[in-house]
């Protein structure tokens, strides 16, 4: 089960962020554990908010109020080993939504 954090701690725990520039199409079809409690497949409809060093921040495809930090596990930067969900957050207040909007504004 993915650990849910308050939005400010979740954003801080993600570390350095930049807008998504990775081509993740080679990972489509692989599942990740979502903050909503279910597993979802990464595909071209998965909304990614930002990326870090071999990790991405994804919005739940079923419930738009859940965000998950997903680590892309690799062996020697060549072989894909799967996804590991680090933690997640739920947008439950207007302040949380504002934090996400501000974060996205400064990434562009």
MIDREN-163995 format. One record per atom (N, C-alpha, C): z, y negated, x; residue number from 0; atom name; chain. Coordinates in Angstrom, 2 decimals. Atoms other than C-alpha are relative to their C-alpha. Example, Ala and Ser with C-alpha at 12.3 -4.5 7.8 and 13.67 -1.06 7.14 Angstrom:
BEGIN
<rec z="0.00" y="1.19" x="0.89" num="0" atomo="N" cadena="A"/>
<rec z="7.80" y="4.50" x="12.30" num="0" atomo="CA" cadena="A"/>
<rec z="0.00" y="-1.20" x="0.90" num="0" atomo="C" cadena="A"/>
<rec z="-0.06" y="1.19" x="-0.82" num="1" atomo="N" cadena="A"/>
<rec z="7.14" y="1.06" x="13.67" num="1" atomo="CA" cadena="A"/>
<rec z="0.73" y="-1.09" x="-0.77" num="1" atomo="C" cadena="A"/>
This chain:
BEGIN
<rec z="0.00" y="1.19" x="0.84" num="0" atomo="N" cadena="A"/>
<rec z="0.00" y="0.00" x="0.00" num="0" atomo="CA" cadena="A"/>
<rec z="0.00" y="-1.25" x="0.89" num="0" atomo="C" cadena="A"/>
<rec z="0.12" y="1.26" x="-0.75" num="1" atomo="N" cadena="A"/>
<rec z="-0.92" y="-3.45" x="1.25" num="1" atomo="CA" cadena="A"/>
<rec z="1.21" y="-0.87" x="-0.28" num="1" atomo="C" cadena="A"/>
<rec z="-1.14" y="0.91" x="0.14" num="2" atomo="N" cadena="A"/>
<rec z="2.00" y="-5.79" x="1.88" num="2" atomo="CA" cadena="A"/>
<rec z="-0.48" y="-1.35" x="-0.50" num="2" atomo="C" cadena="A"/>
<rec z="0.33" y="1.33" x="0.54" num="3" atomo="N" cadena="A"/>
<rec z="1.77" y="-8.93" x="-0.26" num="3" atomo="CA" cadena="A"/>
<rec z="0.93" y="-1.03" x="0.60" num="3" atomo="C" cadena="A"/>
<rec z="-0.74" y="1.09" x="-0.60" num="4" atomo="N" cadena="A"/>
<rec z="2.86" y="-12.12" x="1.47" num="4" atomo="CA" cadena="A"/>
<rec z="-0.18" y="-1.27" x="-0.82" num="4" atomo="C" cadena="A"/>
<rec z="0.26" y="1.32" x="0.58" num="5" atomo="N" cadena="A"/>
<rec z="3.33" y="-15.67" x="0.19" num="5" atomo="CA" cadena="A"/>
<rec z="-1.25" y="-0.60" x="0.67" num="5" atomo="C" cadena="A"/>
<rec z="1.30" y="0.50" x="-0.48" num="6" atomo="N" cadena="A"/>
<rec z="0.07" y="-17.60" x="0.62" num="6" atomo="CA" cadena="A"/>
<rec z="0.11" y="-0.68" x="1.36" num="6" atomo="C" cadena="A"/>
<rec z="-0.09" y="0.69" x="-1.29" num="7" atomo="N" cadena="A"/>
<rec z="1.29" y="-19.80" x="3.51" num="7" atomo="CA" cadena="A"/>
<rec z="0.21" y="0.98" x="1.15" num="7" atomo="C" cadena="A"/>
<rec z="-0.22" y="-1.01" x="-1.05" num="8" atomo="N" cadena="A"/>
<rec z="2.55" y="-16.80" x="5.52" num="8" atomo="CA" cadena="A"/>
<rec z="-1.24" y="0.86" x="0.20" num="8" atomo="C" cadena="A"/>
<rec z="1.22" y="-0.79" x="-0.10" num="9" atomo="N" cadena="A"/>
<rec z="-0.62" y="-14.86" x="4.74" num="9" atomo="CA" cadena="A"/>
<rec z="-1.05" y="-0.73" x="0.84" num="9" atomo="C" cadena="A"/>
<rec z="0.98" y="0.78" x="-0.75" num="10" atomo="N" cadena="A"/>
<rec z="-2.87" y="-17.64" x="6.04" num="10" atomo="CA" cadena="A"/>
<rec z="0.42" y="-0.13" x="1.46" num="10" atomo="C" cadena="A"/>
<rec z="-0.49" y="0.10" x="-1.38" num="11" atomo="N" cadena="A"/>
<rec z="-0.68" y="-18.11" x="9.12" num="11" atomo="CA" cadena="A"/>
<rec z="-0.15" y="1.32" x="0.75" num="11" atomo="C" cadena="A"/>
<rec z="0.06" y="-1.31" x="-0.66" num="12" atomo="N" cadena="A"/>
<rec z="-0.62" y="-14.36" x="9.85" num="12" atomo="CA" cadena="A"/>
<rec z="-1.42" y="0.41" x="0.36" num="12" atomo="C" cadena="A"/>
<rec z="1.39" y="-0.35" x="-0.29" num="13" atomo="N" cadena="A"/>
<rec z="-4.42" y="-14.17" x="9.82" num="13" atomo="CA" cadena="A"/>
<rec z="-0.42" y="-0.47" x="1.38" num="13" atomo="C" cadena="A"/>
<rec z="0.34" y="0.51" x="-1.33" num="14" atomo="N" cadena="A"/>
<rec z="-4.61" y="-16.26" x="12.97" num="14" atomo="CA" cadena="A"/>
<rec z="-1.22" y="-0.91" x="-0.04" num="14" atomo="C" cadena="A"/>
<rec z="1.19" y="0.86" x="-0.08" num="15" atomo="N" cadena="A"/>
<rec z="-7.74" y="-18.07" x="14.12" num="15" atomo="CA" cadena="A"/>
<rec z="-1.04" y="0.41" x="-1.02" num="15" atomo="C" cadena="A"/>
<rec z="1.01" y="-0.24" x="1.04" num="16" atomo="N" cadena="A"/>
<rec z="-10.35" y="-18.44" x="11.43" num="16" atomo="CA" cadena="A"/>
<rec z="-1.26" y="-0.78" x="0.31" num="16" atomo="C" cadena="A"/>
<rec z="1.26" y="0.72" x="-0.02" num="17" atomo="N" cadena="A"/>
<rec z="-13.97" y="-19.38" x="11.33" num="17" atomo="CA" cadena="A"/>
<rec z="-0.83" y="0.52" x="-1.17" num="17" atomo="C" cadena="A"/>
<rec z="0.80" y="-0.44" x="1.13" num="18" atomo="N" cadena="A"/>
<rec z="-16.63" y="-19.15" x="8.70" num="18" atomo="CA" cadena="A"/>
<rec z="-0.71" y="1.31" x="0.37" num="18" atomo="C" cadena="A"/>
<rec z="0.57" y="-1.33" x="-0.23" num="19" atomo="N" cadena="A"/>
<rec z="-18.25" y="-15.75" x="8.30" num="19" atomo="CA" cadena="A"/>
<rec z="-1.39" y="-0.12" x="0.59" num="19" atomo="C" cadena="A"/>
<rec z="1.28" y="-0.02" x="-0.67" num="20" atomo="N" cadena="A"/>
<rec z="-21.10" y="-15.25" x="10.72" num="20" atomo="CA" cadena="A"/>
<rec z="-0.43" y="1.42" x="0.36" num="20" atomo="C" cadena="A"/>
<rec z="0.30" y="-1.39" x="-0.33" num="21" atomo="N" cadena="A"/>
<rec z="-20.92" y="-11.49" x="11.25" num="21" atomo="CA" cadena="A"/>
<rec z="-0.92" y="0.60" x="-1.05" num="21" atomo="C" cadena="A"/>
<rec z="0.82" y="-0.78" x="0.91" num="22" atomo="N" cadena="A"/>
<rec z="-23.55" y="-9.23" x="9.74" num="22" atomo="CA" cadena="A"/>
<rec z="0.77" y="1.29" x="-0.28" num="22" atomo="C" cadena="A"/>
<rec z="-0.82" y="-1.15" x="0.35" num="23" atomo="N" cadena="A"/>
<rec z="-21.38" y="-6.69" x="7.94" num="23" atomo="CA" cadena="A"/>
<rec z="-0.78" y="1.06" x="-0.78" num="23" atomo="C" cadena="A"/>
<rec z="0.79" y="-0.93" x="0.81" num="24" atomo="N" cadena="A"/>
<rec z="-24.25" y="-4.84" x="6.24" num="24" atomo="CA" cadena="A"/>
<rec z="0.09" y="1.44" x="0.52" num="24" atomo="C" cadena="A"/>
<rec z="-0.12" y="-1.36" x="-0.53" num="25" atomo="N" cadena="A"/>
<rec z="-23.79" y="-1.84" x="8.56" num="25" atomo="CA" cadena="A"/>
<rec z="1.27" y="0.70" x="-0.47" num="25" atomo="C" cadena="A"/>
<rec z="-1.26" y="-0.56" x="0.49" num="26" atomo="N" cadena="A"/>
<rec z="-20.30" y="-1.36" x="7.07" num="26" atomo="CA" cadena="A"/>
<rec z="0.01" y="0.17" x="-1.52" num="26" atomo="C" cadena="A"/>
<rec z="0.05" y="-0.12" x="1.46" num="27" atomo="N" cadena="A"/>
<rec z="-21.43" y="-1.44" x="3.42" num="27" atomo="CA" cadena="A"/>
<rec z="0.18" y="1.47" x="-0.41" num="27" atomo="C" cadena="A"/>
<rec z="-0.24" y="-1.35" x="0.51" num="28" atomo="N" cadena="A"/>
<rec z="-20.29" y="1.57" x="1.42" num="28" atomo="CA" cadena="A"/>
<rec z="1.32" y="0.59" x="0.46" num="28" atomo="C" cadena="A"/>
<rec z="-1.30" y="-0.48" x="-0.47" num="29" atomo="N" cadena="A"/>
<rec z="-17.00" y="1.99" x="3.29" num="29" atomo="CA" cadena="A"/>
<rec z="1.11" y="-0.69" x="-0.79" num="29" atomo="C" cadena="A"/>
<rec z="-1.08" y="0.53" x="0.83" num="30" atomo="N" cadena="A"/>
<rec z="-13.77" y="1.53" x="1.38" num="30" atomo="CA" cadena="A"/>
<rec z="1.08" y="-0.70" x="0.81" num="30" atomo="C" cadena="A"/>
<rec z="-1.19" y="0.64" x="-0.56" num="31" atomo="N" cadena="A"/>
<rec z="-10.86" y="-0.77" x="2.08" num="31" atomo="CA" cadena="A"/>
<rec z="1.05" y="-0.05" x="-1.09" num="31" atomo="C" cadena="A"/>
<rec z="-1.10" y="0.10" x="0.94" num="32" atomo="N" cadena="A"/>
<rec z="-7.45" y="-0.93" x="0.46" num="32" atomo="CA" cadena="A"/>
<rec z="0.21" y="-1.48" x="-0.32" num="32" atomo="C" cadena="A"/>
<rec z="-0.07" y="1.39" x="0.44" num="33" atomo="N" cadena="A"/>
<rec z="-7.16" y="-4.11" x="-1.57" num="33" atomo="CA" cadena="A"/>
<rec z="1.43" y="-0.39" x="-0.35" num="33" atomo="C" cadena="A"/>
<rec z="-1.32" y="0.52" x="0.36" num="34" atomo="N" cadena="A"/>
<rec z="-4.14" y="-6.30" x="-2.29" num="34" atomo="CA" cadena="A"/>
<rec z="0.32" y="0.28" x="-1.47" num="34" atomo="C" cadena="A"/>
<rec z="-0.23" y="-0.30" x="1.41" num="35" atomo="N" cadena="A"/>
<rec z="-4.60" y="-5.45" x="-5.99" num="35" atomo="CA" cadena="A"/>
<rec z="0.57" y="1.40" x="-0.20" num="35" atomo="C" cadena="A"/>
<rec z="-0.54" y="-1.35" x="0.09" num="36" atomo="N" cadena="A"/>
<rec z="-3.53" y="-1.87" x="-5.24" num="36" atomo="CA" cadena="A"/>
<rec z="-1.05" y="1.09" x="-0.10" num="36" atomo="C" cadena="A"/>
<rec z="1.08" y="-0.98" x="0.10" num="37" atomo="N" cadena="A"/>
<rec z="-6.91" y="-0.17" x="-5.56" num="37" atomo="CA" cadena="A"/>
<rec z="-0.88" y="-0.06" x="1.25" num="37" atomo="C" cadena="A"/>
<rec z="0.98" y="-0.01" x="-1.08" num="38" atomo="N" cadena="A"/>
<rec z="-9.62" y="0.78" x="-3.07" num="38" atomo="CA" cadena="A"/>
<rec z="-1.32" y="-0.51" x="-0.53" num="38" atomo="C" cadena="A"/>
<rec z="1.31" y="0.52" x="0.36" num="39" atomo="N" cadena="A"/>
<rec z="-12.95" y="-1.03" x="-3.13" num="39" atomo="CA" cadena="A"/>
<rec z="-0.95" y="0.27" x="1.15" num="39" atomo="C" cadena="A"/>
<rec z="1.02" y="-0.14" x="-1.04" num="40" atomo="N" cadena="A"/>
<rec z="-16.20" y="-0.52" x="-1.26" num="40" atomo="CA" cadena="A"/>
<rec z="-0.49" y="-1.38" x="0.41" num="40" atomo="C" cadena="A"/>
<rec z="0.60" y="1.23" x="-0.49" num="41" atomo="N" cadena="A"/>
<rec z="-17.45" y="-3.32" x="0.93" num="41" atomo="CA" cadena="A"/>
<rec z="-1.49" y="0.07" x="-0.29" num="41" atomo="C" cadena="A"/>
<rec z="1.44" y="0.08" x="0.26" num="42" atomo="N" cadena="A"/>
<rec z="-20.91" y="-4.36" x="-0.24" num="42" atomo="CA" cadena="A"/>
<rec z="-0.44" y="-1.46" x="0.04" num="42" atomo="C" cadena="A"/>
<rec z="0.51" y="1.37" x="-0.09" num="43" atomo="N" cadena="A"/>
<rec z="-23.11" y="-7.42" x="-0.43" num="43" atomo="CA" cadena="A"/>
<rec z="0.57" y="-0.92" x="-1.08" num="43" atomo="C" cadena="A"/>
<rec z="-0.65" y="0.82" x="1.03" num="44" atomo="N" cadena="A"/>
<rec z="-21.20" y="-8.61" x="-3.52" num="44" atomo="CA" cadena="A"/>
<rec z="1.43" y="-0.36" x="0.35" num="44" atomo="C" cadena="A"/>
<rec z="-1.37" y="0.30" x="-0.41" num="45" atomo="N" cadena="A"/>
<rec z="-17.85" y="-8.70" x="-1.69" num="45" atomo="CA" cadena="A"/>
<rec z="0.04" y="-1.42" x="0.57" num="45" atomo="C" cadena="A"/>
<rec z="-0.11" y="1.38" x="-0.45" num="46" atomo="N" cadena="A"/>
<rec z="-16.84" y="-12.32" x="-1.25" num="46" atomo="CA" cadena="A"/>
<rec z="0.94" y="-0.07" x="1.20" num="46" atomo="C" cadena="A"/>
<rec z="-0.79" y="0.15" x="-1.22" num="47" atomo="N" cadena="A"/>
<rec z="-15.63" y="-12.98" x="2.29" num="47" atomo="CA" cadena="A"/>
<rec z="0.26" y="-1.49" x="0.21" num="47" atomo="C" cadena="A"/>
<rec z="-0.37" y="1.40" x="-0.16" num="48" atomo="N" cadena="A"/>
<rec z="-13.73" y="-16.22" x="2.84" num="48" atomo="CA" cadena="A"/>
<rec z="-0.14" y="-0.48" x="1.43" num="48" atomo="C" cadena="A"/>
<rec z="0.06" y="0.39" x="-1.40" num="49" atomo="N" cadena="A"/>
<rec z="-13.52" y="-16.26" x="6.63" num="49" atomo="CA" cadena="A"/>
<rec z="0.08" y="1.26" x="0.86" num="49" atomo="C" cadena="A"/>
<rec z="-0.11" y="-1.11" x="-0.94" num="50" atomo="N" cadena="A"/>
<rec z="-13.48" y="-14.10" x="9.73" num="50" atomo="CA" cadena="A"/>
<rec z="0.89" y="-0.40" x="1.15" num="50" atomo="C" cadena="A"/>
<rec z="-0.77" y="0.18" x="-1.22" num="51" atomo="N" cadena="A"/>
<rec z="-11.27" y="-13.68" x="12.76" num="51" atomo="CA" cadena="A"/>
<rec z="-0.58" y="0.94" x="1.03" num="51" atomo="C" cadena="A"/>
<rec z="0.46" y="-0.93" x="-1.01" num="52" atomo="N" cadena="A"/>
<rec z="-11.50" y="-11.41" x="15.78" num="52" atomo="CA" cadena="A"/>
<rec z="0.04" y="1.41" x="-0.58" num="52" atomo="C" cadena="A"/>
<rec z="0.17" y="-1.31" x="0.61" num="53" atomo="N" cadena="A"/>
<rec z="-12.77" y="-8.15" x="14.22" num="53" atomo="CA" cadena="A"/>
<rec z="0.84" y="0.15" x="-1.27" num="53" atomo="C" cadena="A"/>
<rec z="-0.65" y="-0.09" x="1.30" num="54" atomo="N" cadena="A"/>
<rec z="-11.22" y="-8.98" x="10.86" num="54" atomo="CA" cadena="A"/>
<rec z="-0.63" y="-1.03" x="-0.93" num="54" atomo="C" cadena="A"/>
<rec z="0.53" y="0.90" x="1.02" num="55" atomo="N" cadena="A"/>
<rec z="-12.25" y="-10.64" x="7.63" num="55" atomo="CA" cadena="A"/>
<rec z="1.02" y="-0.17" x="-1.11" num="55" atomo="C" cadena="A"/>
<rec z="-0.84" y="0.25" x="1.16" num="56" atomo="N" cadena="A"/>
<rec z="-10.53" y="-12.14" x="4.61" num="56" atomo="CA" cadena="A"/>
<rec z="-0.89" y="0.15" x="-1.23" num="56" atomo="C" cadena="A"/>
<rec z="0.84" y="-0.32" x="1.14" num="57" atomo="N" cadena="A"/>
<rec z="-11.94" y="-10.68" x="1.38" num="57" atomo="CA" cadena="A"/>
<rec z="0.72" y="-0.26" x="-1.32" num="57" atomo="C" cadena="A"/>
<rec z="-0.50" y="0.21" x="1.35" num="58" atomo="N" cadena="A"/>
<rec z="-11.49" y="-11.61" x="-2.27" num="58" atomo="CA" cadena="A"/>
<rec z="-0.20" y="1.31" x="-0.77" num="58" atomo="C" cadena="A"/>
<rec z="0.09" y="-1.21" x="0.81" num="59" atomo="N" cadena="A"/>
<rec z="-10.80" y="-8.71" x="-4.65" num="59" atomo="CA" cadena="A"/>
<rec z="-1.18" y="-0.13" x="-0.96" num="59" atomo="C" cadena="A"/>
<rec z="1.14" y="0.09" x="0.92" num="60" atomo="N" cadena="A"/>
<rec z="-13.99" y="-7.92" x="-6.59" num="60" atomo="CA" cadena="A"/>
<rec z="0.40" y="0.10" x="-1.48" num="60" atomo="C" cadena="A"/>
<rec z="-0.43" y="-0.16" x="1.39" num="61" atomo="N" cadena="A"/>
<rec z="-12.01" y="-7.06" x="-9.75" num="61" atomo="CA" cadena="A"/>
<rec z="0.91" y="-1.13" x="-0.47" num="61" atomo="C" cadena="A"/>
<rec z="-0.97" y="1.04" x="0.34" num="62" atomo="N" cadena="A"/>
<rec z="-9.22" y="-9.64" x="-9.70" num="62" atomo="CA" cadena="A"/>
<rec z="-0.12" y="-1.11" x="1.04" num="62" atomo="C" cadena="A"/>
<rec z="0.29" y="1.10" x="-0.93" num="63" atomo="N" cadena="A"/>
<rec z="-10.19" y="-12.96" x="-8.12" num="63" atomo="CA" cadena="A"/>
<rec z="1.25" y="-0.68" x="0.55" num="63" atomo="C" cadena="A"/>
<rec z="-1.23" y="0.63" x="-0.47" num="64" atomo="N" cadena="A"/>
<rec z="-6.54" y="-13.89" x="-7.58" num="64" atomo="CA" cadena="A"/>
<rec z="0.66" y="0.77" x="1.14" num="64" atomo="C" cadena="A"/>
<rec z="-0.53" y="-0.78" x="-1.13" num="65" atomo="N" cadena="A"/>
<rec z="-6.00" y="-11.30" x="-4.80" num="65" atomo="CA" cadena="A"/>
<rec z="-0.91" y="-0.15" x="1.21" num="65" atomo="C" cadena="A"/>
<rec z="0.73" y="0.14" x="-1.27" num="66" atomo="N" cadena="A"/>
<rec z="-7.03" y="-11.80" x="-1.16" num="66" atomo="CA" cadena="A"/>
<rec z="0.58" y="0.99" x="0.99" num="66" atomo="C" cadena="A"/>
<rec z="-0.43" y="-1.01" x="-0.96" num="67" atomo="N" cadena="A"/>
<rec z="-6.88" y="-9.14" x="1.56" num="67" atomo="CA" cadena="A"/>
<rec z="-0.54" y="-0.31" x="1.38" num="67" atomo="C" cadena="A"/>
<rec z="0.44" y="0.09" x="-1.40" num="68" atomo="N" cadena="A"/>
<rec z="-7.01" y="-9.38" x="5.36" num="68" atomo="CA" cadena="A"/>
<rec z="-0.34" y="1.42" x="0.44" num="68" atomo="C" cadena="A"/>
<rec z="0.50" y="-1.33" x="-0.34" num="69" atomo="N" cadena="A"/>
<rec z="-9.09" y="-6.44" x="6.59" num="69" atomo="CA" cadena="A"/>
<rec z="-0.41" y="0.03" x="1.46" num="69" atomo="C" cadena="A"/>
<rec z="0.36" y="-0.19" x="-1.41" num="70" atomo="N" cadena="A"/>
<rec z="-9.30" y="-5.28" x="10.19" num="70" atomo="CA" cadena="A"/>
<rec z="-1.15" y="1.00" x="0.08" num="70" atomo="C" cadena="A"/>
<rec z="1.12" y="-0.91" x="-0.23" num="71" atomo="N" cadena="A"/>
<rec z="-12.57" y="-3.68" x="11.31" num="71" atomo="CA" cadena="A"/>
<rec z="0.35" y="0.82" x="1.24" num="71" atomo="C" cadena="A"/>
<rec z="-0.43" y="-0.86" x="-1.10" num="72" atomo="N" cadena="A"/>
<rec z="-11.50" y="-0.74" x="13.44" num="72" atomo="CA" cadena="A"/>
<rec z="-1.22" y="0.56" x="0.74" num="72" atomo="C" cadena="A"/>
<rec z="1.12" y="-0.44" x="-0.83" num="73" atomo="N" cadena="A"/>
<rec z="-13.83" y="0.07" x="16.32" num="73" atomo="CA" cadena="A"/>
<rec z="0.54" y="0.79" x="1.20" num="73" atomo="C" cadena="A"/>
<rec z="-0.30" y="-0.72" x="-1.23" num="74" atomo="N" cadena="A"/>
<rec z="-13.83" y="2.46" x="19.27" num="74" atomo="CA" cadena="A"/>
<rec z="-0.95" y="-0.51" x="1.07" num="74" atomo="C" cadena="A"/>
<rec z="0.78" y="0.57" x="-1.10" num="75" atomo="N" cadena="A"/>
<rec z="-15.00" y="0.76" x="22.48" num="75" atomo="CA" cadena="A"/>
<rec z="-1.09" y="-0.96" x="-0.49" num="75" atomo="C" cadena="A"/>
<rec z="0.91" y="1.00" x="0.56" num="76" atomo="N" cadena="A"/>
<rec z="-16.71" y="-1.91" x="20.34" num="76" atomo="CA" cadena="A"/>
<rec z="-1.36" y="0.58" x="-0.37" num="76" atomo="C" cadena="A"/>
<rec z="1.28" y="-0.64" x="0.29" num="77" atomo="N" cadena="A"/>
<rec z="-19.44" y="0.63" x="19.55" num="77" atomo="CA" cadena="A"/>
<rec z="0.07" y="0.85" x="-1.26" num="77" atomo="C" cadena="A"/>
<rec z="-0.09" y="-0.93" x="1.12" num="78" atomo="N" cadena="A"/>
<rec z="-18.25" y="3.22" x="17.03" num="78" atomo="CA" cadena="A"/>
<rec z="0.96" y="-0.53" x="-1.07" num="78" atomo="C" cadena="A"/>
<rec z="-0.79" y="0.47" x="1.14" num="79" atomo="N" cadena="A"/>
<rec z="-16.99" y="2.15" x="13.60" num="79" atomo="CA" cadena="A"/>
<rec z="0.96" y="1.10" x="-0.44" num="79" atomo="C" cadena="A"/>
<rec z="-1.02" y="-0.98" x="0.39" num="80" atomo="N" cadena="A"/>
<rec z="-13.72" y="3.90" x="12.71" num="80" atomo="CA" cadena="A"/>
<rec z="0.50" y="-0.20" x="-1.42" num="80" atomo="C" cadena="A"/>
<rec z="-0.44" y="0.26" x="1.36" num="81" atomo="N" cadena="A"/>
<rec z="-13.13" y="2.34" x="9.29" num="81" atomo="CA" cadena="A"/>
<rec z="0.71" y="-1.34" x="-0.10" num="81" atomo="C" cadena="A"/>
<rec z="-0.73" y="1.23" x="0.26" num="82" atomo="N" cadena="A"/>
<rec z="-11.20" y="-0.50" x="7.74" num="82" atomo="CA" cadena="A"/>
<rec z="1.49" y="0.28" x="-0.08" num="82" atomo="C" cadena="A"/>
<rec z="-1.45" y="-0.06" x="0.16" num="83" atomo="N" cadena="A"/>
<rec z="-7.46" y="-1.13" x="7.90" num="83" atomo="CA" cadena="A"/>
<rec z="0.43" y="-1.32" x="-0.62" num="83" atomo="C" cadena="A"/>
<rec z="-0.49" y="1.20" x="0.66" num="84" atomo="N" cadena="A"/>
<rec z="-5.95" y="-3.55" x="5.44" num="84" atomo="CA" cadena="A"/>
<rec z="1.30" y="-0.43" x="0.66" num="84" atomo="C" cadena="A"/>
<rec z="-1.17" y="0.50" x="-0.72" num="85" atomo="N" cadena="A"/>
<rec z="-3.42" y="-5.71" x="7.28" num="85" atomo="CA" cadena="A"/>
<rec z="1.07" y="-0.47" x="-0.99" num="85" atomo="C" cadena="A"/>
<rec z="-0.91" y="0.50" x="1.03" num="86" atomo="N" cadena="A"/>
<rec z="-1.81" y="-7.60" x="4.39" num="86" atomo="CA" cadena="A"/>
<rec z="-0.83" y="-0.72" x="-1.05" num="86" atomo="C" cadena="A"/>
<rec z="0.71" y="0.68" x="1.07" num="87" atomo="N" cadena="A"/>
<rec z="-2.68" y="-9.50" x="1.25" num="87" atomo="CA" cadena="A"/>
<rec z="0.85" y="-1.10" x="-0.60" num="87" atomo="C" cadena="A"/>
<rec z="-0.70" y="1.08" x="0.71" num="88" atomo="N" cadena="A"/>
<rec z="-1.73" y="-12.40" x="-0.99" num="88" atomo="CA" cadena="A"/>
<rec z="-0.57" y="-0.11" x="-1.40" num="88" atomo="C" cadena="A"/>
<rec z="0.43" y="0.23" x="1.37" num="89" atomo="N" cadena="A"/>
<rec z="-1.92" y="-13.29" x="-4.63" num="89" atomo="CA" cadena="A"/>
<rec z="0.09" y="-1.49" x="-0.29" num="89" atomo="C" cadena="A"/>
<rec z="0.01" y="1.40" x="0.38" num="90" atomo="N" cadena="A"/>
<rec z="-2.91" y="-16.73" x="-5.83" num="90" atomo="CA" cadena="A"/>
<rec z="0.69" y="-0.09" x="-1.36" num="90" atomo="C" cadena="A"/>
<rec z="-0.77" y="0.00" x="1.25" num="91" atomo="N" cadena="A"/>
<rec z="-0.20" y="-17.28" x="-8.42" num="91" atomo="CA" cadena="A"/>
<rec z="0.42" y="-1.40" x="-0.43" num="91" atomo="C" cadena="A"/>
<rec z="-0.37" y="1.37" x="0.36" num="92" atomo="N" cadena="A"/>
<rec z="0.26" y="-21.06" x="-8.45" num="92" atomo="CA" cadena="A"/>
<rec z="-1.11" y="-0.95" x="0.45" num="92" atomo="C" cadena="A"/>
<rec z="0.99" y="1.01" x="-0.36" num="93" atomo="N" cadena="A"/>
<rec z="-1.83" y="-24.20" x="-8.16" num="93" atomo="CA" cadena="A"/>
<rec z="0.08" y="-0.35" x="1.48" num="93" atomo="C" cadena="A"/>
<rec z="-0.17" y="0.29" x="-1.43" num="94" atomo="N" cadena="A"/>
<rec z="-0.36" y="-24.80" x="-4.69" num="94" atomo="CA" cadena="A"/>
<rec z="-0.73" y="1.02" x="0.87" num="94" atomo="C" cadena="A"/>
<rec z="0.68" y="-1.05" x="-0.75" num="95" atomo="N" cadena="A"/>
<rec z="-1.73" y="-21.46" x="-3.48" num="95" atomo="CA" cadena="A"/>
<rec z="-1.51" y="-0.24" x="-0.02" num="95" atomo="C" cadena="A"/>
<rec z="1.43" y="0.25" x="0.11" num="96" atomo="N" cadena="A"/>
<rec z="-5.19" y="-22.30" x="-4.77" num="96" atomo="CA" cadena="A"/>
<rec z="-0.41" y="-1.19" x="0.85" num="96" atomo="C" cadena="A"/>
<rec z="0.28" y="1.17" x="-0.83" num="97" atomo="N" cadena="A"/>
<rec z="-5.06" y="-25.69" x="-3.05" num="97" atomo="CA" cadena="A"/>
<rec z="-0.02" y="0.35" x="1.48" num="97" atomo="C" cadena="A"/>
<rec z="-0.02" y="-0.43" x="-1.40" num="98" atomo="N" cadena="A"/>
<rec z="-4.13" y="-24.03" x="0.26" num="98" atomo="CA" cadena="A"/>
<rec z="-1.29" y="0.70" x="0.38" num="98" atomo="C" cadena="A"/>
<rec z="1.24" y="-0.72" x="-0.26" num="99" atomo="N" cadena="A"/>
<rec z="-7.15" y="-21.75" x="0.02" num="99" atomo="CA" cadena="A"/>
<rec z="-1.18" y="-0.98" x="0.06" num="99" atomo="C" cadena="A"/>
<rec z="1.09" y="0.99" x="0.02" num="100" atomo="N" cadena="A"/>
<rec z="-9.46" y="-24.66" x="-0.88" num="100" atomo="CA" cadena="A"/>
<rec z="0.00" y="-0.86" x="1.27" num="100" atomo="C" cadena="A"/>
<rec z="-0.10" y="0.81" x="-1.22" num="101" atomo="N" cadena="A"/>
<rec z="-8.19" y="-26.74" x="2.04" num="101" atomo="CA" cadena="A"/>
<rec z="-0.44" y="0.81" x="1.22" num="101" atomo="C" cadena="A"/>
<rec z="0.40" y="-0.89" x="-1.10" num="102" atomo="N" cadena="A"/>
<rec z="-8.58" y="-23.79" x="4.43" num="102" atomo="CA" cadena="A"/>
<rec z="-1.51" y="0.13" x="0.06" num="102" atomo="C" cadena="A"/>
<rec z="1.44" y="-0.17" x="0.04" num="103" atomo="N" cadena="A"/>
<rec z="-12.16" y="-23.24" x="3.31" num="103" atomo="CA" cadena="A"/>
<rec z="-0.74" y="-1.30" x="0.33" num="103" atomo="C" cadena="A"/>
<rec z="0.62" y="1.29" x="-0.29" num="104" atomo="N" cadena="A"/>
<rec z="-12.96" y="-26.95" x="3.51" num="104" atomo="CA" cadena="A"/>
<rec z="-0.09" y="-0.25" x="1.50" num="104" atomo="C" cadena="A"/>
<rec z="0.00" y="0.25" x="-1.44" num="105" atomo="N" cadena="A"/>
<rec z="-12.01" y="-27.13" x="7.18" num="105" atomo="CA" cadena="A"/>
<rec z="-0.76" y="1.03" x="0.80" num="105" atomo="C" cadena="A"/>
<rec z="0.80" y="-1.00" x="-0.70" num="106" atomo="N" cadena="A"/>
<rec z="-13.95" y="-23.98" x="8.08" num="106" atomo="CA" cadena="A"/>
<rec z="-1.48" y="-0.36" x="0.01" num="106" atomo="C" cadena="A"/>
<rec z="1.44" y="0.28" x="0.13" num="107" atomo="N" cadena="A"/>
<rec z="-17.30" y="-25.42" x="7.05" num="107" atomo="CA" cadena="A"/>
<rec z="-0.53" y="-0.92" x="1.04" num="107" atomo="C" cadena="A"/>
